[in-house]
Amino acid sequence: MLNVNDLVHEFPSSVLQRFSLAAAEIDGVLYATGGFDGKDYLK
């Protein structure tokens, strides 16, 4: 049986709030990048 805990990795929360980011799933891995913090876009 597949254990979801073997697939989920937690990372520390970002100190900067962001929105309008891009997210994609590639080979079962979720990636999130970019975003806007109200002043600057993350590149």
N, C-alpha and C positions, 0 to 999 in steps of 0.2 A: 504494500500500500504506500502511496506517495504521501510524505509528510510535508505539509506546506511550510513548516518551520525550517526545513532544509533549503527552501527557496527564497525566503524573505530575509533581507538584511536591513537592519536599522542603521541610520546614520544620524549624526547630531543635527539638530535643527539649525537652519541658517539664521544668522543674526540680522539679516536684512529681509524685510518682507518684499516679495516680488509678485507681479501678476503679468498676464499676457505672455506666458512662457510657451515654449514648444515642448511637446512630449511625443515619444514614439516607442513602440515595442519592437525589438529586433531579437529574433531567436529566443523569445521568452523573457527578455530582460527589458525593463522599463527605464528609459532614459528621459530626463527632463533637463532643459538647458535654456539659457537666455532669460528674458523677462525684463520688466520695467519696475523700478522702485519708486516712481513718482517724480523722479528727477532725471535719471539716466537709464539707458538701455544697457543690459549686460551683453557683451559681444563674445 
